[in-house]
Amino acid sequence: MVEPGIAVEKSVKLTINSDLSAMRDIQDQVLQELHRYGFDSHSHFAIRLALEEGLMNAMKHGNRFDPRKKVQFEYRINSKQLDVIIEDEGPGFERVGVPDPTLDENVEKCSGRGILLMETYMDSVKWTRGGRRVHMIKKNES
């Protein structure tokens, strides 16, 4: 639960490099906040997975690990939900153009699984700005 002295809602905006250490730091920061705001262990797992996939997609597929390109990361958390926005500087993509990894003809392919996981584990996932920006919401079920 929220400890005394912790704001009712916390909002953070960060600009990070396209490197894996920055991704881990952000995951750790958000997971600490989940604990403070009373999210259960199932939510921790779902959010960790969605953050990892979303940030990895932004760095790898969007920015192609280009050290000159940044990832914008924003989150808002309160006792009811977590909102996360991840935006890269890449060319973007069409969500409908990503093959469904659960179809027989795509089971062997290596693409689309991260998006499927994000959309499965989060309560809401919306792609905007030509696929360069994802907004995810996870409600606190505890």
Secondary structure, DSSP 8 states (H G I E B T S, - for coil): ---TTS-SSEEEEEEEESSHHHHHHHHHHHHHHHHHTT--HHHHHHHHHHHHHHHHIIIIIISTT-TT-EEEEEEEE-SSEEEEEEE-SS----GGGS--TTSGGGTT--SSHHHHHHHHHSSEEEEEGGGTEEEEEEE---
